[in-house]
């Protein structure tokens, strides 16, 4: 029996792998000596047997060290980032990165593309004509040092073992394995060379974690593992059972991000998440003494235009138009067939199934079910309402932006089935979008 087979057997039988075991496994995955079948067997063994805190730290650090780990010597501020587990209309990164950079932090944000019902930051940025999401590593570091931020896609050099493991997990029903989620997320963030990280764990009908209990477990394990690996990390649980912005769709969300930064339009739920995460990033990295003081600093950066200026410079320096904020509608594509979804009777919005709404955007062409699927940046939804809103018959629930009437009709049916309307005012509890803040360490390995 080969050494790798012995390691798989050891994990299958519930025995703990040591650091040397895990280092050999990850080295073999990176070099190609470990086969896809062996990665699949290991992933399934982890699914059933879980991993201890010691194993989780070891695999995360080994995956980090499978490629380049960025260094940021001689900066005059901390290096910080955030990560979201994904939601519908989640455009937080687009506005948060320039906002935090305007307050003295450096933000080397490595983001992903959308898959399934959730959107991806890279897809939204690529709705900007010419925007380069794949500069060289040297250029990425130059952009961060010069402007304080850059948002790009994962490179071949950063955590290559994770990319190979995830590809196998994606086709072997092990994507939802908690320890493999933690090691996948953190290996890439640790490779960025960060001083501090804040996690945004979505909860609800539009999130991968539908219960607070599951989201809390994930957030706690992320914070524990990051701290064990030497990275200061806190997390928030945020509600994804109703829209957090007015838009869902790439160019539409980019328009809203521009409007947010210039002060034309700020969805209250979006603003609450942005300010919570951004203030935590400033305090955790030492740029502010308290979240209250950090909030004031952040608001000033929005009010005086410095956050918008940071965003504009990032776009221009990554080959986008220099005047995107001034001529947003001239640059971002517009769908050819846009019509509203109207109320058939007066009533209250009782609930919204956000995954179904997100999938409606995907089926319009605004997302992908497979990594190789192409995207139409112009399509999506806008003017999204929230639960608890009362609307008269004939009033607009949302606007559907489609390529043609057939696509529009399909999206109308999908969105209509995702939104529950009641004649009586629902007894909805007031729900803050920021549900919990997590920073505690786990008391045992399986919590």
MIPA-165969 format. One record per residue (C-alpha): x, y, z. Coordinates in nm, 4 decimals, decimal comma, m for minus. Each point is the difference from the previous one (the first is absolute). Example, Ala and Ser with C-alpha at 12.3 -4.5 7.8 and 13.67 -1.06 7.14 Angstrom:
MIPA-165969
R        c1        c2        c3
R    1,2300   m0,4500    0,7800
R    0,1370    0,3440   m0,0660
END
This chain:
MIPA-165969
R        c1        c2        c3
R    0,0000    0,0000    0,0000
R    0,1308    0,3457   m0,0924
R    0,0686    0,2681    0,2599
R   m0,2941    0,2085   m0,1241
R   m0,2334   m0,2990    0,0189
R    0,1128   m0,0557    0,3581
R   m0,0823    0,3627    0,0840
R   m0,3467   m0,0367   m0,1533
R   m0,0527   m0,3229    0,1963
R    0,1114    0,1720    0,3191
R   m0,2542    0,2802   m0,0455
R   m0,2715   m0,2431   m0,1123
R    0,0430   m0,1932    0,3250
R   m0,0313    0,3142    0,2098
R    0,3631    0,0363    0,1033
R    0,1579    0,3451    0,0124
R    0,2485    0,0977   m0,2692
R    0,3149    0,1718    0,1196
R    0,1627    0,3003   m0,1615
R    0,2455   m0,2128   m0,1969
R   m0,2833   m0,2133   m0,1386
R   m0,1868    0,3051   m0,1212
R    0,3086    0,1689   m0,1450
R    0,0749   m0,3113   m0,2070
R   m0,3590   m0,0178   m0,1209
R   m0,0145    0,3646   m0,1094
R    0,3451   m0,0185   m0,1615
R   m0,1192   m0,3000   m0,2011
R   m0,3174    0,1803   m0,1043
R    0,2001    0,3036   m0,1120
R    0,2563   m0,2062   m0,1952
R   m0,2647   m0,2206   m0,1619
R    0,1245   m0,3217    0,1630
R   m0,3297   m0,0337    0,1894
R   m0,2791   m0,1019   m0,2384
R   m0,3476    0,1494   m0,0228
R   m0,1383   m0,3300    0,1301
R    0,2181    0,0299    0,3103
R   m0,1070    0,3617    0,0542
R   m0,3613   m0,1140   m0,0271
R    0,0549   m0,2811    0,2511
R    0,1739    0,2344    0,2430
R   m0,2753    0,2628   m0,0358
R   m0,2701   m0,2567    0,0693
R    0,1904   m0,1309    0,3024
R    0,0180    0,3559    0,1353
R   m0,3719    0,0438   m0,0711
R   m0,0830   m0,2929    0,2284
R    0,2799    0,0300    0,2583
R    0,0443    0,3798    0,0224
R    0,3364    0,1485    0,1008
R    0,1411    0,1083    0,3338
R    0,1147    0,3570    0,0572
R    0,3608   m0,1201   m0,0304
R   m0,0679   m0,1723   m0,3327
R   m0,1931    0,2993   m0,1292
R    0,2830    0,2398    0,0760
R    0,2514   m0,2379   m0,1621
R   m0,1945   m0,0469   m0,3248
R   m0,0765    0,3715   m0,0259
R    0,3648    0,0972    0,0419
R    0,1170   m0,2736   m0,2372
R   m0,2445    0,1192   m0,2669
R    0,1171    0,3594    0,0560
R    0,3608   m0,1092   m0,0446
R   m0,0761   m0,1994   m0,3170
R    0,0605    0,3218   m0,1964
R    0,1100    0,3597    0,0408
R   m0,0621    0,1833    0,3269
R   m0,0054    0,3744   m0,0585
R    0,2206    0,2301    0,2070
R   m0,0756    0,3651    0,0662
R    0,3165    0,1465    0,1477
R    0,0324    0,3730    0,0705
R   m0,3686    0,0963   m0,0252
R   m0,1240    0,2864    0,2161
R   m0,3237   m0,1751    0,0925
R   m0,1498   m0,3432    0,0728
R   m0,0913   m0,2537   m0,2691
R   m0,3645   m0,1058    0,0378
R   m0,2747   m0,1809   m0,1885
R   m0,3497   m0,1416    0,0349
R   m0,1694   m0,3107   m0,1316
R   m0,3671   m0,0750   m0,0594
R   m0,1515   m0,3465   m0,0320
R   m0,2161    0,1387   m0,2806
R   m0,3497    0,1354   m0,0419
R   m0,2433    0,1594   m0,2426
R    0,0715    0,3647   m0,0797
R    0,3077   m0,0060    0,2249
R    0,2016    0,2913   m0,1347
R    0,1729    0,0730    0,3322
R    0,3550   m0,0596   m0,1281
R   m0,0389    0,2547   m0,2801
R   m0,0568    0,2855    0,2429
R    0,1724   m0,1293    0,3129
R    0,3485   m0,0450   m0,1489
R    0,0382    0,3633   m0,1149
R   m0,1676    0,1250    0,3173
R    0,2440   m0,1802    0,2305
R    0,2942    0,0963   m0,2216
R   m0,1051    0,3642    0,0284
R    0,0384   m0,0355    0,3783
R    0,3649   m0,1097   m0,0106
R   m0,0134   m0,3766   m0,0523
R    0,1438   m0,2008   m0,2881
R   m0,2477   m0,2439   m0,1579
R    0,1390   m0,2726   m0,2305
R   m0,3379   m0,1589   m0,0762
R    0,0058   m0,3284   m0,1908
R   m0,3579   m0,0800   m0,0963
R   m0,1943   m0,2664   m0,1847
R   m0,2630   m0,0447   m0,2677
R   m0,3640   m0,0821    0,0543
R   m0,1206   m0,3584   m0,0063
R   m0,3535   m0,1209    0,0620
R   m0,2371    0,2582    0,1447
R    0,2687    0,2332    0,1401
R    0,1768    0,2743   m0,1905
R    0,3760    0,0516   m0,0260
R    0,1977    0,3200    0,0544
R    0,2178   m0,0672   m0,3070
R   m0,3052   m0,0324   m0,2265
R   m0,1294    0,3328    0,1273
R    0,3338    0,1704   m0,0613
R    0,0200   m0,1498   m0,3483
R   m0,3217    0,1812   m0,0900
R    0,2296    0,3051   m0,0133
R    0,1465    0,0258   m0,3526
R    0,3695   m0,0884   m0,0021
R    0,0332   m0,0714    0,3729
R    0,2904   m0,2393    0,0547
R   m0,0639   m0,2593    0,2721
R    0,3194   m0,1946   m0,0759
R    0,3081    0,2229    0,0276
R    0,3355   m0,1616    0,0731
R    0,0939   m0,0594    0,3624
R    0,2587    0,2793   m0,0180
R   m0,2576    0,2406   m0,1464
R   m0,2541   m0,1017    0,2663
R    0,2472    0,0855    0,2744
R    0,0866    0,3290   m0,1694
R   m0,3692    0,0939   m0,0227
R   m0,0574   m0,0736    0,3681
R    0,3092    0,1920    0,1068
R   m0,0861    0,2978   m0,2209
R   m0,3772    0,0266    0,0444
R   m0,0637   m0,1895    0,3208
R   m0,2129   m0,2626   m0,1727
R   m0,0454   m0,2313   m0,2937
R   m0,2646   m0,2643   m0,0693
R    0,1051   m0,2946   m0,2167
R   m0,0729   m0,3698   m0,0564
R    0,1932   m0,2869    0,1540
R    0,3342   m0,0499   m0,1723
R    0,1673   m0,3283   m0,0898
R    0,2666    0,0697    0,2623
R   m0,2280    0,0534    0,3023
R   m0,1099   m0,3173    0,1841
R    0,0083   m0,2272   m0,3088
R   m0,0797   m0,3061    0,2137
R   m0,3350    0,1544    0,0908
R   m0,0972    0,0451   m0,3631
R    0,0635   m0,3685   m0,0720
R   m0,1776   m0,1235    0,3134
R   m0,3026    0,2200   m0,0658
R   m0,0357   m0,1257   m0,3573
R   m0,0293   m0,3550    0,1347
R   m0,2311    0,0992    0,2863
R   m0,2281    0,1692   m0,2525
R   m0,0760   m0,3315   m0,1735
R    0,0052   m0,2319    0,3026
R   m0,2694    0,1549    0,2237
R    0,2536    0,1220    0,2579
R   m0,0146    0,3765   m0,0624
R   m0,1998    0,0460    0,3226
R    0,2622   m0,1701    0,2211
R    0,0569    0,2473    0,2846
R    0,3759   m0,0542    0,0491
R    0,0638    0,0088   m0,3748
R   m0,1987    0,3250   m0,0279
R    0,2106    0,1508    0,2783
R    0,3344   m0,1101   m0,1453
R   m0,1008    0,1101   m0,3512
R   m0,0990    0,3508    0,1067
R    0,2849    0,0604    0,2422
R    0,2837   m0,1469   m0,2068
R   m0,0616    0,2679   m0,2645
R   m0,0421    0,2785    0,2551
R    0,3168   m0,1018    0,1868
R    0,1853    0,0001   m0,3332
R   m0,0941    0,3664   m0,0412
R    0,2314    0,0867    0,2909
R   m0,2718    0,1672    0,2077
R    0,0181    0,1606    0,3430
R   m0,3756   m0,0283    0,0594
R   m0,3039   m0,1663   m0,1569
R   m0,3744    0,0466    0,0540
R   m0,2442   m0,2677   m0,1152
R   m0,3585    0,0596   m0,1154
R   m0,1948   m0,3240    0,0500
R   m0,3398    0,0177   m0,1696
R   m0,3038   m0,1643    0,1609
R   m0,3464   m0,0669   m0,1430
R   m0,1862   m0,1027   m0,3134
R    0,2601    0,1540   m0,2321
R    0,3049   m0,1399    0,1803
R    0,1847   m0,3302   m0,0006
R   m0,0430   m0,0009    0,3785
R   m0,3763    0,0176    0,0565
R    0,0027   m0,0157    0,3820
R    0,1688    0,2243    0,2536
R    0,1383   m0,3072    0,1767
R    0,1842   m0,1252   m0,3118
R    0,1253    0,3478   m0,0833
R    0,1257    0,0478    0,3551
R    0,1886   m0,3304   m0,0138
R    0,1685    0,1005   m0,3261
R    0,0867    0,3498    0,1253
R    0,1458   m0,1365    0,3231
R    0,2166   m0,2551   m0,1768
R    0,1214    0,2633   m0,2462
R    0,0966    0,2393    0,2793
R    0,1652   m0,2759    0,2042
R    0,2027   m0,1350   m0,2902
R    0,1069    0,3451   m0,1207
R    0,1091    0,0963    0,3509
R    0,1907   m0,3290    0,0377
R    0,1806    0,0818   m0,3259
R    0,0925    0,3472    0,1258
R   m0,2644    0,2067   m0,1790
R   m0,2324    0,2223    0,2029
R   m0,3530   m0,0874   m0,1155
R   m0,3521    0,0955    0,1068
R   m0,3293   m0,0847   m0,1687
R   m0,3550    0,1257   m0,0378
R   m0,3130   m0,1987   m0,0676
R   m0,2182    0,2009   m0,2397
R   m0,3563   m0,0608   m0,1159
R   m0,0571   m0,1200   m0,3572
R   m0,3745   m0,0722    0,0226
R   m0,0867    0,3171   m0,1911
R    0,1864    0,2383   m0,2360
R    0,2993    0,1840    0,1406
R    0,0076    0,2388   m0,2966
R   m0,2318    0,1283   m0,2710
R    0,1662   m0,2066   m0,2753
R    0,1006   m0,3533   m0,0952
R    0,2018   m0,0300   m0,3200
R    0,3498    0,1058   m0,0989
R   m0,0303    0,3382   m0,1764
R   m0,3034    0,0853    0,2148
R    0,1959   m0,0601    0,3207
R    0,2926    0,1977   m0,1378
R   m0,2343    0,2929   m0,0658
R   m0,1241   m0,0225    0,3574
R    0,3565   m0,0149    0,1326
R    0,0840    0,3188   m0,1901
R   m0,3146    0,1662    0,1344
R    0,0909   m0,1100    0,3529
R    0,3512    0,1444   m0,0184
R   m0,1177    0,3308   m0,1455
R   m0,2807    0,0302    0,2570
R   m0,2875   m0,0179   m0,2494
R   m0,1560   m0,3195    0,1385
R    0,0768   m0,2150    0,3054
R   m0,2169   m0,2957    0,0893
R   m0,0262    0,0006    0,3822
R    0,0692   m0,3732    0,0332
R    0,3029    0,0201   m0,2288
R    0,1300    0,3029    0,1886
R   m0,0393   m0,1778    0,3348
R    0,2108   m0,2964   m0,1157
R    0,2653    0,2187   m0,1614
R    0,0416    0,2140    0,3104
R    0,0040   m0,2974    0,2390
R    0,2672   m0,1896   m0,1924
R    0,2068    0,3075   m0,0885
R    0,0043    0,1301    0,3595
R    0,1060   m0,3450    0,1230
R    0,2827   m0,0025   m0,2556
R    0,1254    0,3360    0,1252
R   m0,0127   m0,0946    0,3690
R    0,1375   m0,3528   m0,0440
R    0,2962    0,1351   m0,1972
R    0,0708    0,2802    0,2479
R   m0,1089    0,2947   m0,2161
R   m0,2706    0,0945    0,2488
R   m0,0469   m0,0361    0,3753
R   m0,3685   m0,0935   m0,0198
R   m0,2738   m0,0878   m0,2449
R   m0,1769    0,3248    0,0853
R    0,3061    0,2051   m0,0927
R    0,0547   m0,2164   m0,3091
R   m0,3566    0,0612   m0,1188
R    0,0563    0,3750    0,0164
R    0,3236   m0,0311   m0,1990
R   m0,1712   m0,2132   m0,2629
R   m0,2953    0,2347   m0,0342
R    0,2384    0,2907   m0,0505
R    0,1743   m0,1925   m0,2813
R   m0,3382   m0,0435   m0,1699
R   m0,1050    0,3595    0,0573
R    0,3210    0,1647   m0,1227
R    0,0242   m0,2200   m0,3112
R    0,3315   m0,1665    0,0876
R   m0,1537   m0,3504   m0,0178
R   m0,1435    0,0765   m0,3438
R    0,3393    0,1358   m0,1080
R    0,1710   m0,3240    0,1093
R   m0,2504   m0,2020   m0,2026
R    0,0441    0,2197   m0,3078
R    0,3789   m0,0340    0,0158
R   m0,0237   m0,3774    0,0340
R   m0,2245   m0,0235   m0,3066
R    0,2231    0,2258   m0,2082
R    0,3238   m0,1731    0,1050
R   m0,1474   m0,3407   m0,0842
R   m0,0743    0,1153   m0,3555
R   m0,3597    0,1122    0,0498
R   m0,1366    0,3450   m0,0941
R    0,1344    0,2952    0,1969
R   m0,3442    0,1628    0,0269
R   m0,2188   m0,2968    0,0951
R   m0,1540    0,1800    0,2990
R   m0,0887    0,3039   m0,2127
R   m0,1346   m0,1965   m0,3003
R   m0,1155   m0,3263    0,1537
R   m0,2934   m0,0520   m0,2365
R    0,2179    0,0628   m0,3050
R    0,2285   m0,2914    0,0832
R   m0,2136   m0,2705    0,1620
R   m0,2104   m0,2171   m0,2297
R   m0,3800    0,0149   m0,0034
R   m0,2310   m0,2968   m0,0610
R   m0,2088    0,0085   m0,3152
R   m0,3320   m0,0978    0,1619
R   m0,0899    0,1511    0,3384
R   m0,3434   m0,0065    0,1582
R   m0,1271   m0,0003    0,3586
R   m0,1576   m0,2869    0,1901
R   m0,3311    0,1450    0,1234
R   m0,2250   m0,0796    0,2944
R   m0,3084   m0,1954   m0,1041
R   m0,1808    0,1097    0,3163
R    0,0698    0,2332    0,2893
R    0,1870   m0,1580    0,2877
R    0,3055   m0,0366    0,2170
R    0,3285   m0,1715   m0,0828
R    0,0115   m0,2744    0,2617
R    0,3167   m0,1819   m0,1121
R    0,2521   m0,0224   m0,2838
R    0,1881   m0,3159   m0,0905
R    0,3312    0,1550   m0,0965
R    0,1569   m0,3111   m0,1520
R   m0,2854   m0,0200   m0,2517
R    0,0403    0,3694   m0,0754
R    0,3734   m0,0504   m0,0502
R   m0,0644   m0,2937   m0,2320
R   m0,2365    0,2176   m0,2026
R    0,2967    0,2318   m0,0657
R    0,2133   m0,2984   m0,1021
R   m0,2646   m0,1253   m0,2435
R   m0,0259    0,3472   m0,1508
R    0,3678   m0,0450   m0,0900
R    0,1459    0,2011    0,2872
R    0,1718   m0,2909    0,1737
R    0,1354   m0,3476   m0,0585
R   m0,0821   m0,3544    0,1005
R    0,3399   m0,1245   m0,1240
R    0,3335    0,1778    0,0241
R    0,0320    0,0165   m0,3811
R   m0,3415    0,1649   m0,0562
R    0,0055    0,3476   m0,1572
R   m0,1790    0,2986    0,1541
R   m0,2175    0,2815   m0,1308
R    0,0952    0,2891    0,2276
R   m0,3054    0,2107   m0,0916
R   m0,2768   m0,2264    0,1325
R   m0,1401   m0,0337    0,3507
R   m0,2445    0,1587    0,2414
R   m0,0280    0,3497    0,1431
R   m0,2327    0,2073    0,2215
R   m0,0244   m0,3004    0,2331
R   m0,2468    0,0372    0,2871
R    0,0359   m0,1410    0,3525
R   m0,2112   m0,2153    0,2272
R   m0,2644    0,1969    0,1858
R   m0,0605    0,2436   m0,2885
R   m0,3636    0,0730   m0,0940
R   m0,0756    0,0384   m0,3712
R   m0,3171    0,0908   m0,1851
R   m0,1322   m0,2062   m0,2912
R    0,1916    0,0940   m0,3152
R    0,2970    0,1349    0,1976
R    0,3511   m0,1144   m0,0896
R    0,1573   m0,2777    0,2119
R    0,3263    0,0006   m0,1938
R    0,1382    0,0713   m0,3476
R    0,1124   m0,2910   m0,2187
R    0,2798    0,0723   m0,2491
R    0,0097   m0,2726   m0,2683
R    0,1354   m0,0750   m0,3466
R   m0,3438   m0,0672   m0,1463
R   m0,3679   m0,0450    0,0871
R    0,0306   m0,3759    0,0461
R    0,2771    0,0370    0,2592
R   m0,2008    0,2758    0,1691
R   m0,3103   m0,2214    0,0260
R    0,1998   m0,2829    0,1543
R    0,1550    0,2365    0,2559
R   m0,3427    0,1477    0,0757
R   m0,1318   m0,3458    0,0906
R    0,3083   m0,0873    0,2062
R    0,0023    0,3259    0,1958
R   m0,3749   m0,0130    0,0483
R    0,0259   m0,3464    0,1562
R    0,2833    0,1174    0,2265
R   m0,1963    0,2880    0,1548
R   m0,2862   m0,0735    0,2386
R   m0,2733    0,2663    0,0126
R   m0,2610    0,0093    0,2776
R   m0,3183    0,2065    0,0320
R    0,0539    0,0515    0,3707
R    0,2981    0,1875    0,1371
R    0,2520   m0,2659    0,1077
R    0,1174   m0,0109    0,3594
R    0,3641    0,0305   m0,0974
R    0,2617    0,0467    0,2670
R    0,2313    0,2908   m0,0677
R    0,3200   m0,1699   m0,1156
R    0,3298    0,1804   m0,0101
R    0,2158   m0,1043   m0,2927
R    0,3031   m0,0410    0,2289
R   m0,1026   m0,2903    0,2223
R    0,3118   m0,0832    0,2018
R    0,3657    0,0848    0,0419
R    0,2378   m0,2945    0,0492
R    0,3505    0,0120    0,1359
R    0,0088   m0,2745    0,2635
R    0,2182   m0,3086   m0,0299
R   m0,1561   m0,3443   m0,0046
R   m0,0027   m0,1960    0,3205
R    0,0141   m0,3360   m0,1764
R    0,0877   m0,1148   m0,3489
R   m0,3413   m0,0964   m0,1278
R   m0,2046    0,3024    0,0915
END
